[in-house]
């Protein structure tokens, strides 16, 4: 089983955009949150807002990938691999940010 988004000929234009969102938005927020959460002080309101934005961005980006993967045909990914990737790898990141 292989993830079709890591083959260079498969991803759509949206995937390039999502990679840039991860590099320019999610990665800096993750660094900020890691520093804030591992610090001795309690998370302030800016940190809480950043955590919420991080969760929403992560959930939405993952939901886009889940939606696209749902419609990929058997010539790109097998049904079993699709189910494993959707429900085991991607879907938790689309659902969990909205649970707290």
C-alpha positions in Angstrom: 0.0 0.0 0.0 1.3 3.4 -0.9 0.0 6.8 -0.4 -0.9 8.2 -3.9 -0.1 11.8 -2.8 3.6 11.0 -2.6 3.8 9.9 -6.2 4.8 12.9 -8.2 2.4 12.3 -11.1 -0.8 11.9 -9.1 -1.5 14.9 -6.9 -3.7 17.7 -8.1 -2.9 21.4 -7.9 -4.5 21.6 -4.5 -1.8 19.4 -3.0 1.0 21.9 -3.9 -1.1 24.6 -2.2 -1.6 22.4 0.9 2.2 21.8 1.1 2.8 25.6 1.1 0.1 26.0 3.8 1.8 23.5 6.0 5.2 25.1 5.5 4.2 28.8 5.8 1.3 28.5 8.3 1.2 25.2 10.2 4.9 24.8 10.8 5.5 28.3 12.4 2.3 27.8 14.5 3.5 24.4 15.6 6.9 25.8 16.7 5.2 28.6 18.6 2.8 26.2 20.3 5.5 23.7 21.2 7.5 26.5 22.8 4.4 27.8 24.6 3.2 24.4 25.8 6.6 23.3 27.0 7.2 26.5 28.9 6.6 26.8 32.6 3.8 29.4 32.3 0.2 28.7 31.5 -0.9 29.2 27.9 -2.1 32.8 27.4 -5.0 33.9 25.2 -2.8 34.3 22.2 -1.6 30.8 22.6 -5.1 29.5 22.9 -6.2 31.3 19.8 -3.2 30.0 17.9 -4.0 26.5 19.0 -7.6 26.9 17.8 -6.5 28.3 14.4 -3.9 25.5 14.1 -6.6 22.9 14.7 -9.0 24.4 12.2 -6.3 24.7 9.5 -5.2 21.2 10.1 -8.7 19.8 10.0 -9.7 21.7 6.8 -6.5 20.8 4.9 -7.0 17.2 5.9 -10.7 17.3 4.9 -9.7 18.4 1.4 -7.3 15.4 1.1 -10.0 13.0 2.4 -12.6 14.4 0.0 -10.2 14.0 -3.0 -9.1 10.5 -1.9 -12.7 9.4 -1.6 -13.1 10.0 -5.4 -9.8 8.5 -6.5 -10.4 5.5 -8.9 -9.1 2.0 -8.6 -6.4 2.7 -11.2 -4.8 5.1 -8.7 -5.4 3.3 -5.4 -6.9 0.0 -4.4 -10.1 0.0 -2.3 -8.3 -1.6 0.6 -5.5 0.9 0.6 -8.0 3.7 0.3 -9.9 2.5 3.3 -6.7 2.1 5.3 -5.4 5.6 4.5 -8.7 7.3 4.8 -9.8 5.9 8.2 -6.4 5.1 9.7 -4.2 8.0 8.5 -6.1 11.0 7.3 -9.6 11.1 8.8 -8.5 11.3 12.4 -6.7 14.6 11.6 -9.8 16.0 10.0 -12.1 15.0 12.9 -10.0 15.4 16.1 -9.2 19.1 15.9 -13.0 19.8 16.2 -13.5 17.7 19.3 -12.2 19.9 22.0 
